[in-house]
Amino acid sequence: MTDKQSSQDLPEIVASVMVTIPPLVFRTGWAYLKMRKRAQKISRQLERQFVSGGIPSEYAEKLAEQFETELSLRSLVKGVGGRFSPKHP
């Protein structure tokens, strides 16, 4: 491929990327927001269960907070990407 051919293909490549990226970002962002909301709800439930199980409220709050902060965008992408990995059975 010559430089002239590659410069002519560049607008097509950029256009296809611009069409593909916004829906991907929206879907990933929406899934992340849903995951965070679910994590907050579960964190509150965990804290209540820890306290009712006899753990002091300060420790229960810290444990629940740690659970909630472990969930990140990286873990979401890793979870989704793992399904398409050749190593995954």
N, C-alpha and C positions, 0 to 999 in steps of 0.2 A: 504494500500500500504506500503510495507516495504521500508527500505532505499535502498536496493539493486535494487528493481524495479524502484524506483524514480530516482536513478542514471543512470539506463539504459535508461529511458525515456528522460532524460535531453538532450542528443544530438539531438533527434527528435524534441523536443520543440525549442531548439536553432536554428536548421536548418529551421523550419517553420517560426520562427520570422525573421530570416535573409532574407528569401525569400520575406516576406510580407512587411517589413519596407521600403526598398529602393523605391519601386514604390509609396508607400504612402507619403513618404517624398518628392519625386519628384513632385507628383501631388499637394500636399499642397504648396510646394515652388513655383511652376509655377503659381498656382492660386493667391498666395500672391503677386508675382511680377507683374502679370497683374493688380491686384487690386491697387497696389501702383502707377503704371503707369497711370491708369485711374484717381486715386485720384489727381495726380499731374496735369493732364490735366484739370480736373474739377476745381481744386484750382485756376489755372491761369484764367479760364473763369469767376469764381466767382469774383476774384479780379478786372478784367476788368469791369464786370457788376456793382460792387459796386462803382467803380470810376465814371463810366458813370452815375450812379444814384445819384451822389453828395456826396458820402462818401469820406473824405480825404484819399489820397493814403496810408498814414501810417497805418490808421485804417483798410483799406481794405486789406492791406498786412497781418496784424496781424490776421484778421478774416479768411482769406483764408488759412493762415498757420495753424491756429488752426483746421480748417476742415481737412486739410491733415494729421495732426499728430494724430487725433482721430482714424484714421484707423490703426489697428495694427493686428498682427498675432492672437492675442487673440480674436479680434472682428471677424476675418475670421472664426476661429474655432467655436466660439460661434454661428455664423450664420449658419454654416454647421451642427453643432451638434444639433441646435434647430429643424431642420427638423426631426431628429430621436428621439427627446425627446417624452416621453409618454404624456407630458403636451400639446404638440403642437397639435392643432386640425387637 
